[in-house]
């Protein structure tokens, strides 16, 4: 279920970004181990995906 939930959340972020004039991209290939350490995640917490949000290229 976590994968589906992450997909639903990512879709909502995409919709918000489209309405707000922002760009976004979902990244499935991230260094999960390093990112988890930097975020201070516990042993039962997992990174499903990463999503970058920002100003689109002009």
Secondary structure, 3 states (H helix, E strand, C coil): CHHHHHHHHHHHHHHHHHHHCEEEEEECCCCHHHHHHHHCCCCCCCCCCEEEEEECCC
